Amino acid sequence: MPQPDFSDTQPQPHEAEIDVMLLLEGTYPYVSGGVSSWVHQIVSGFPQLRFHLVFLGSREDDYGKQRYQMPPNVVGLTHHYLFSDAVLPAAREERGDAKTAELVENLHALIRDGNDRASRAEVLRASLEAMQDKLDLHYFLHSHQSWGYLTEQYQLRCTDPSFVDYFWTVRTMHTPIWTLATLARELPRAKVYHTVSTGYAGYLGAVLARLYNKPLVLSEHGIYTKERRIDLFSANWISDNTPVLERTAGDAGYFRQLWIRLFESLGRMCYDAADPVIALYETNRLRQMADGANPITTCCIANGINVPPFSATRAQRPPSPPRVMCLIGRVVPIKDIKTFIRAVRVASNRLPGLEGWIAGPEDEHPEYARECRD
C-alpha cells in the first residue's frame, strides 16, 4: 500500500472540521519509540475521529523518512522546523514602537522569573494581540529598540563575558516563540488540541487554546523540562566562557541556565492552559505540580500492558529465570545507556553469570550506539 503524501496538507475552511490536532515535538511519525508508538495507537484506536498532526522538529535534515504508515483518519500533516534558516526573514531596518517594545520586555521578564500565573496569562494575551496586529519576527530580530533592550539586559544580567554568544543565544532561544505564534494562525482549527509534551509543542498548544477558546489536553510520557535539563547539562554546543578556575561543581553556566529557564517558562504556560494534565504515574504527577501545574487539573493514566497475549511466552520461562537485566529503550544519550552498561559490569562482579540486555532501536543516534558497543 503506497504511503499517502501529507506534506503540509491543511484542510480549507469549507472542509470537515478537525476533531483532534496532535502537537508532536521531535517524535511521531519520524522518530520511533514509546511516545510515537502511543501516538500511532491512539490515532488508530479512534477511527471515527479526524486527526491533523503538527510535527515540530529542529531542522529538516535531522530527520529521515516516516517510520509509521499513516492511518486513514489522519487528514493532514504540517511540518515546522524550529531552527531552519527558511523561517528567518531577510534583514531590513526596523525602528519598532513602544507597544512591541513592551511586549518584548514582558516576554523576557516572563522567561527570567515568570512564576506568577497571572503574569503568564497577561503575556500570552498580549502575544495574541500582537499576532492579530501582524507583529512579525522582523521587530525582534532587526529593530533598533530590540537591539537596545538586548544590550541593556546583557550589561545588567549576563555573567558570561561574551556578548556575541549572548546575542546569538537569545536570538536562537526566542525565534521559535515568534514563528510558532505565526504558525498558530495558519493552522486549521480543531475541536481539541492535544500535545504530548510541554516545550515548544506545549507553548503552541497554549497559544491555540487561548486563540480559539478550545480545550488543550497534555499527556506527558516523560517530564519534558527534566529531560531538556539533562540534555543541556551535557550539550557541547552551548558556550561556557567562564574561566575554569571560577567554575564551581554543579554550575551549569549562564547560557545553559538561560535555556533551562526558557523551557521551564514554556512548561508553565502549557500547564496553565491545559486541562487535563496527564502523567503516567504519581511521581511524575507530583513533578508536574512542582513545575507549575494546577493540582486540580492533574491526573494519572497508567501506561499499562495487555497481559494475556504474553501468557504463552511466560509459560516458557524456566522455573529459575536466568540472571538477566534488560533495559528497554532507544539507544540515545537521554536514556543514558552507558550508565546501564557500567552498572551491569559492576553487578556482574558480584553475580556471576549475570547478563545485560538492551532492547531498543539503534538507528536514531548511530554514533552514540557505536560508543555503547565499543
Secondary structure, DSSP 8 states (H G I E B T S, - for coil): ------BT----TTS--EEEEEEEES-TTTS-SHHHHHHHHHHHH-TTS-EEEEEEES-GGG--S-SS---TTEEEEEEEETT-GGGS-----B---HHHHHHHHHHHHHHHH---HHHHHHHHHHHHHHHHTT--HHHHHHBHHHHHHHHHHHHHH--SS-HHHHHHHHHHHHHHHHHHHHHHHHS--EEEEEESSSHHHHHHHHHHHHHHT--EEEE-SS-HHHHHHHHHHH-SSS---S-GGG--TT---HHHHHHHHHHHHHHHHHHHH-SSEEESSHHHHHHHHHTT--GGGEEE-------GGGHHHHHTS-SS---EEEEES-SSGGGTHHHHHHHHHHHHHHSTT-EEEEES--SSSHHHHHHHH-
